[in-house]
Amino acid sequence: MQYRESDMPEVELWERFFDPVSILHTLELDHNTKNYVDVGCGFGTFLIPAAKIISGVAIGIDINQEYLDICRKRVEQEKLPNIELIKEDLSDGKTSHTITQMDIDVDYISLFNMLHCENPVDLLKWTERLLAAKGKVGVIHWKPQETPRGPAMAIRPSPSKIRTWGEQAGLKCVKQVDVSSYHYGVLFEK
Ligand SMILES: C[S@@+](CC[C@H](N)C(=O)[O-])C[C@H]1O[C@@H](n2cnc3c(N)ncnc32)[C@H](O)[C@@H]1O
């Protein structure tokens, strides 16, 4: 099941709202990060810059074939050898066999603009299970204030809600930061 309010606008409009390299840097994704999973990778807005920073494989998962096709085209244009794209529905909380079969340690997972979904704690528990010891989970979301896009206020989580959900999923909150005028970030560690 596709998560509620998870459709995207045109790529050009979406990407006006982010400085992905700066956001990834603030949320401590760096060259020491080996393998990375971007949950709901969309157009690859964060996946592609992240693949150029990390030293291992960058895996993007999304339910939407149209977004994955756009992302794949960009990956091919940039000739990035370390990106894997997986079409998968994460709403059932089941283990990703594709990732487990890859037999790698996942040391960073991003949940960017995702946690207004129906089952945020289940999704965070899924990341916690997949993550290697001491691995990190980076979250960003639209601030709960007037913004030019973003989900309805009624389902938009506050930073403190996200911290609570992460802790319920067994993660430790490392920091909460402002990453832009419209977005905040939360970093967790396993
Ligand atoms: C608001 S977009 C965010 C995209 C990307 N994380 C970013 O910030 O640029 C939400 C993404 O989640 C994906 N998505 C929605 N439901 C999903 C599901 N059940 N399993 C996997 N991906 C899903 C959508 O297709 C979309 O690409």
The ligand as an SDF file (V2000), in Angstrom:
LIG
                    3D

 27 29  0  0  0  0  0  0  0  0999 V2000
    7.2790   12.4720   -0.1580 C   0  0  0  0  0  0  0  0  0  0  0  0
    8.1440   11.3060   -1.1240 S   0  0  0  0  0  0  0  0  0  0  0  0
    9.7970   11.4500   -0.4770 C   0  0  0  0  0  0  0  0  0  0  0  0
   10.8520   10.9810   -1.4510 C   0  0  0  0  0  0  0  0  0  0  0  0
   12.3090   11.1110   -0.9790 C   0  0  0  0  0  0  0  0  0  0  0  0
   12.4990   10.4450    0.2850 N   0  0  0  0  0  0  0  0  0  0  0  0
   12.7150   12.5510   -0.8780 C   0  0  0  0  0  0  0  0  0  0  0  0
   12.6510   13.1100    0.2410 O   0  0  0  0  0  0  0  0  0  0  0  0
   13.0820   13.1380   -1.9160 O   0  0  0  0  0  0  0  0  0  0  0  0
    7.6090    9.7420   -0.4590 C   0  0  0  0  0  0  0  0  0  0  0  0
    8.1610    8.5490   -1.2290 C   0  0  0  0  0  0  0  0  0  0  0  0
    7.7420    7.3380   -0.5640 O   0  0  0  0  0  0  0  0  0  0  0  0
    7.3870    6.3760   -1.5430 C   0  0  0  0  0  0  0  0  0  0  0  0
    6.4720    5.4000   -0.9240 N   0  0  0  0  0  0  0  0  0  0  0  0
    5.1690    5.5990   -0.5900 C   0  0  0  0  0  0  0  0  0  0  0  0
    4.6430    4.4950   -0.0480 N   0  0  0  0  0  0  0  0  0  0  0  0
    5.6200    3.5560   -0.0500 C   0  0  0  0  0  0  0  0  0  0  0  0
    5.6660    2.1990    0.3730 C   0  0  0  0  0  0  0  0  0  0  0  0
    4.6010    1.5950    0.9210 N   0  0  0  0  0  0  0  0  0  0  0  0
    6.8280    1.5080    0.2220 N   0  0  0  0  0  0  0  0  0  0  0  0
    7.9220    2.1210   -0.3360 C   0  0  0  0  0  0  0  0  0  0  0  0
    7.9380    3.4110   -0.7540 N   0  0  0  0  0  0  0  0  0  0  0  0
    6.8010    4.1270   -0.6070 C   0  0  0  0  0  0  0  0  0  0  0  0
    6.7160    7.2450   -2.6220 C   0  0  0  0  0  0  0  0  0  0  0  0
    6.5980    6.5620   -3.8430 O   0  0  0  0  0  0  0  0  0  0  0  0
    7.6390    8.4600   -2.6590 C   0  0  0  0  0  0  0  0  0  0  0  0
    8.7070    8.2740   -3.5350 O   0  0  0  0  0  0  0  0  0  0  0  0
  1  2  1  0
  2  3  1  0
  2 10  1  0
  3  4  1  0
  4  5  1  0
  5  6  1  0
  5  7  1  0
  7  8  2  0
  7  9  1  0
 10 11  1  0
 11 12  1  0
 11 26  1  0
 12 13  1  0
 13 14  1  0
 13 24  1  0
 14 15  1  0
 14 23  1  0
 15 16  2  0
 16 17  1  0
 17 18  1  0
 17 23  2  0
 18 19  1  0
 18 20  2  0
 20 21  1  0
 21 22  2  0
 22 23  1  0
 24 25  1  0
 24 26  1  0
 26 27  1  0
M  CHG  2   2   1   9  -1
M  END
$$$$
